[in-house]
Amino acid sequence: MSNLLLLEEQIRKCTACRLFKGTNKAVPGEGNSEADIMFIGEAPGKAEDLSGIPFVGAAGKFLAQLLEVINLNREDVYITNIVKHRPPDNRDPQNDEIEACKFYLDSQIKIINPKLIVTLGRHAMNRFMPGLKISEVHGKARPVRLFESGVTDKVFFPLYHPASALYNPGLRGTLIDDMKKIPLLLKNIDNFNNFDDSQ
């Protein structure tokens, strides 16, 4: 069994924080274990809690449409969340819950070692880039130093959460436009400092 599958089994049995209480299934993540792109959302919702699969509800359907814009599908990428159980009533994940899941998410990044990490929503963004406003930095790539050893700088690309476009249709075009930057960004990832995100 691969390291990723072993980690996912560990996540399914996790009781490290209060979130596991009253949920149906943990939602470790899904996708290509050698993906160039890793998408990190905020937390599972109702559909995800029932299925154990990330982004299968309405926001997940829009994410699939966004992937189609750049000729990708779910099997090409890896998708997960910063917390692995659904918060009660879909509330925001709390800091201690995010911290309890830190080991799992860090381990997923180390195992998959993606070229690009796309954060979906402000909570996922702030987990790695605290203090930023998503309205100011969405669609703009930046390197982030992750770990003291092993994987060092990773290129992060913050996007609005797909669910935000369901509540605010005006963000739909913004998300599509930001998504269209990904192929060029990937192409230039090794020369990231020369990347012009206005293209």
Secondary structure, DSSP 8 states (H G I E B T S, - for coil): --HHHHHHHHHHT--SSGGGTT-S-----EE-TT-SEEEEES---HHHHHHS-SS-SHHHHHHHHHHHHTT--GGGSEEEESSSS--GGG----HHHHHHTHHHHHHHHHHH--SEEEEESHHHHHHHSTT--HHHHTT--EEEE--SSSS-EEEEEEE--HHHHHH-THHHHHHHHHHTTHHHHHHTGGGGGG--TT-
